[in-house]
């Protein structure tokens, strides 16, 4: 039976960074690799994938991530409060963690309502691990028509080549 995403099931106190670092699983962080996939928590429930992509682009991350997934509560059709984003390299992931952690994200349905984001290392690392995990998941097959499954970004090359200049200027 497929997992059903509900707000009360969201892991709020899980320390994915320590779990990933101590894991022997190849889908977690390897001993030589730095993390590229981040988990952004405390998203307003009204934020869609399109909204989050726009927000990240406005913060200078356009073209720097190749995968994004925001689980949807099937009861309310709002997100469950977190997202997974895989960046093209570890430097961009680290930059996201520094910039977005503590960033206020506006609830688009309430004019003066904001939530403060929290960014941590995700339990799955890398584009391939995320694609493998979600390719046969029920969420992928049932959500294609509603545009709420995982998103793989088409073009990331231009921003990846600008990494060093952008981060040094910051």
Kinemage of the C-alpha trace (Angstrom):
@kinemage 1
@onewidth
@group {chain A} dominant
@subgroup {mainchain}
@vectorlist {calphas} color= white
{ca unk a 1} P 0.000 0.000 0.000
{ca unk a 2} L 1.473 3.403 -0.954
{ca unk a 3} L 2.491 5.894 1.709
{ca unk a 4} L -0.017 8.681 2.282
{ca unk a 5} L 1.413 12.094 3.068
{ca unk a 6} L -0.335 13.877 5.929
{ca unk a 7} L 0.783 16.886 7.950
{ca unk a 8} L 0.967 14.977 11.235
{ca unk a 9} L 3.424 12.459 9.728
{ca unk a 10} L 6.073 15.018 8.761
{ca unk a 11} L 9.377 14.237 10.530
{ca unk a 12} L 10.028 17.422 12.516
{ca unk a 13} L 12.908 16.479 14.787
{ca unk a 14} L 14.836 14.084 12.555
{ca unk a 15} L 18.580 14.830 12.269
{ca unk a 16} L 19.132 13.713 8.664
{ca unk a 17} L 22.673 15.126 8.535
{ca unk a 18} L 23.919 12.812 11.280
{ca unk a 19} L 21.969 9.865 9.946
{ca unk a 20} L 23.333 10.348 6.443
{ca unk a 21} L 26.894 10.813 7.676
{ca unk a 22} L 26.789 7.601 9.707
{ca unk a 23} L 24.912 5.540 7.127
{ca unk a 24} L 26.687 2.805 5.181
{ca unk a 25} L 24.060 3.037 2.410
{ca unk a 26} L 25.409 4.341 -0.908
{ca unk a 27} L 22.314 6.523 -1.368
{ca unk a 28} L 23.394 8.532 1.658
{ca unk a 29} L 26.482 10.724 1.817
{ca unk a 30} L 29.628 8.800 0.956
{ca unk a 31} L 32.861 9.240 2.865
{ca unk a 32} L 34.425 11.320 0.052
{ca unk a 33} L 31.355 13.204 -1.155
{ca unk a 34} L 29.863 16.362 0.254
{ca unk a 35} L 26.059 16.668 0.273
{ca unk a 36} L 24.233 18.047 -2.763
{ca unk a 37} L 20.628 17.386 -1.700
{ca unk a 38} L 19.033 19.649 0.884
{ca unk a 39} L 15.739 19.508 2.741
{ca unk a 40} L 13.960 22.828 3.247
{ca unk a 41} L 11.496 22.654 6.138
{ca unk a 42} L 8.777 24.966 7.403
{ca unk a 43} L 7.381 25.897 3.992
{ca unk a 44} L 3.963 27.567 4.016
{ca unk a 45} L 1.457 24.898 2.938
{ca unk a 46} L 0.272 27.040 0.028
{ca unk a 47} L 3.707 27.102 -1.666
{ca unk a 48} L 3.688 25.098 -4.898
{ca unk a 49} L 6.672 23.695 -6.774
{ca unk a 50} L 6.397 26.574 -9.231
{ca unk a 51} L 6.376 29.086 -6.329
{ca unk a 52} L 9.459 27.545 -4.717
{ca unk a 53} L 11.348 27.417 -8.016
{ca unk a 54} L 10.532 31.110 -8.530
{ca unk a 55} L 11.649 31.969 -5.001
{ca unk a 56} L 14.930 30.070 -5.410
{ca unk a 57} L 15.538 31.717 -8.790
{ca unk a 58} L 14.989 35.163 -7.251
{ca unk a 59} L 17.630 34.314 -4.631
{ca unk a 60} L 20.210 33.566 -7.338
{ca unk a 61} L 19.813 29.792 -7.617
{ca unk a 62} L 18.473 29.699 -11.177
{ca unk a 63} L 20.059 26.806 -13.046
{ca unk a 64} L 21.887 25.487 -9.972
{ca unk a 65} L 19.554 22.643 -9.032
{ca unk a 66} L 18.458 19.661 -11.101
{ca unk a 67} L 15.778 18.072 -8.881
{ca unk a 68} L 12.988 19.414 -6.680
{ca unk a 69} L 10.216 17.606 -4.856
{ca unk a 70} L 7.556 18.964 -2.495
{ca unk a 71} L 5.350 16.197 -1.032
{ca unk a 72} L 1.639 17.000 -1.187
{ca unk a 73} L -0.967 16.240 1.503
{ca unk a 74} L -3.577 14.249 -0.406
{ca unk a 75} L -6.311 15.455 1.943
{ca unk a 76} L -5.749 19.216 1.603
{ca unk a 77} L -3.753 19.240 -1.653
{ca unk a 78} L -1.321 21.625 0.058
{ca unk a 79} L 2.310 20.739 0.617
{ca unk a 80} L 3.293 19.027 3.861
{ca unk a 81} L 5.787 21.725 4.811
{ca unk a 82} L 9.086 20.589 3.336
{ca unk a 83} L 10.906 20.113 0.034
{ca unk a 84} L 13.919 18.220 -1.293
{ca unk a 85} L 16.284 19.985 -3.693
{ca unk a 86} L 19.366 18.521 -5.344
{ca unk a 87} L 22.006 21.005 -6.456
{ca unk a 88} L 24.498 20.491 -9.282
{ca unk a 89} L 27.364 20.475 -6.789
{ca unk a 90} L 28.075 20.645 -3.083
{ca unk a 91} L 29.110 24.326 -3.146
{ca unk a 92} L 25.636 25.388 -4.307
{ca unk a 93} L 24.003 23.125 -1.708
{ca unk a 94} L 26.133 24.695 1.021
{ca unk a 95} L 25.311 28.180 -0.312
{ca unk a 96} L 21.587 27.306 -0.163
{ca unk a 97} L 21.927 26.104 3.402
{ca unk a 98} L 23.625 29.345 4.448
{ca unk a 99} L 21.292 31.679 2.534
{ca unk a 100} L 17.885 29.989 2.901
{ca unk a 101} L 18.207 28.759 6.498
{ca unk a 102} L 16.359 31.448 8.465
{ca unk a 103} L 14.880 33.009 5.304
{ca unk a 104} L 11.238 34.137 5.561
{ca unk a 105} L 8.974 32.571 2.941
{ca unk a 106} L 5.682 34.343 2.320
{ca unk a 107} L 2.396 32.477 2.435
{ca unk a 108} L 0.822 33.519 -0.879
{ca unk a 109} L -2.738 33.255 0.498
{ca unk a 110} L -2.148 35.452 3.537
{ca unk a 111} L -0.679 38.844 2.782
{ca unk a 112} L 1.341 39.356 5.972
{ca unk a 113} L 1.999 35.718 6.855
{ca unk a 114} L 5.538 34.315 6.701
{ca unk a 115} L 7.311 31.152 7.828
{ca unk a 116} L 11.017 30.951 8.592
{ca unk a 117} L 12.705 28.192 6.588
{ca unk a 118} L 15.102 25.658 8.032
{ca unk a 119} L 17.609 23.911 5.732
{ca unk a 120} L 19.371 20.640 6.475
{ca unk a 121} L 21.082 17.802 4.629
{ca unk a 122} L 18.582 15.352 3.098
{ca unk a 123} L 18.703 11.622 3.769
{ca unk a 124} L 19.004 10.754 0.041
{ca unk a 125} L 21.926 12.345 -1.792
{ca unk a 126} L 22.385 13.079 -5.479
{ca unk a 127} L 20.175 13.208 -8.544
{ca unk a 128} L 20.509 9.492 -9.295
{ca unk a 129} L 19.552 8.404 -5.765
{ca unk a 130} L 16.509 10.683 -5.779
{ca unk a 131} L 15.396 9.512 -9.242
{ca unk a 132} L 15.834 5.865 -8.234
{ca unk a 133} L 13.834 6.438 -5.058
{ca unk a 134} L 10.909 8.195 -6.755
{ca unk a 135} L 10.775 6.447 -10.160
{ca unk a 136} L 8.461 3.661 -8.995
{ca unk a 137} L 6.940 5.484 -6.038
{ca unk a 138} L 3.181 5.785 -5.927
{ca unk a 139} L 3.522 9.554 -5.609
{ca unk a 140} L 5.195 9.694 -9.017
{ca unk a 141} L 2.526 7.719 -10.878
{ca unk a 142} L -0.539 9.277 -9.258
{ca unk a 143} L 0.713 12.847 -9.411
{ca unk a 144} L 1.815 13.274 -13.032
{ca unk a 145} L -1.560 14.623 -14.085
{ca unk a 146} L -1.668 17.092 -11.196
{ca unk a 147} L 1.895 18.386 -11.609
{ca unk a 148} L 2.845 17.610 -8.028
{ca unk a 149} L 5.399 14.842 -8.419
{ca unk a 150} L 9.184 15.247 -8.476
{ca unk a 151} L 10.556 17.809 -10.970
{ca unk a 152} L 13.769 17.281 -12.922
{ca unk a 153} L 15.136 20.560 -14.226
{ca unk a 154} L 16.074 20.623 -17.917
{ca unk a 155} L 18.961 23.095 -18.011
{ca unk a 156} L 21.511 23.629 -15.273
{ca unk a 157} L 24.796 24.072 -17.154
{ca unk a 158} L 25.024 27.911 -17.420
{ca unk a 159} L 24.689 28.579 -13.690
{ca unk a 160} L 26.967 25.729 -12.699
{ca unk a 161} L 29.818 27.289 -14.677
{ca unk a 162} L 29.238 30.635 -12.920
{ca unk a 163} L 29.533 29.114 -9.458
{ca unk a 164} L 32.915 30.413 -8.408
{ca unk a 165} L 32.360 34.009 -9.506
{ca unk a 166} L 28.952 34.177 -7.837
{ca unk a 167} L 30.023 32.697 -4.521
{ca unk a 168} L 33.198 34.777 -4.331
{ca unk a 169} L 31.180 37.953 -4.903
{ca unk a 170} L 28.768 37.026 -2.075
